[in-house]
Amino acid sequence: MDTDCVGYTTAQGAQRDISHYLMHRYNWIRPHQFKGGLAPAQP
């Protein structure tokens, strides 16, 4: 077990990173099966 892990000190920091992940990686980069391998934000 890694005891040197560091978490978020504020909810705002966690929310910022989660929002960035959803808007950047999940919607623009990650391919989705239901769209034939396209990211959700792609037409």
Sequence and secondary structure as in RCSB ss.txt:
>XXXX:A:sequence
MDTDCVGYTTAQGAQRDISHYLMHRYNWIRPHQFKGGLAPAQP
>XXXX:A:secstr
  TT    SSHHHHHHHHHHIIIIIIIIIS  GGGTT  TT  
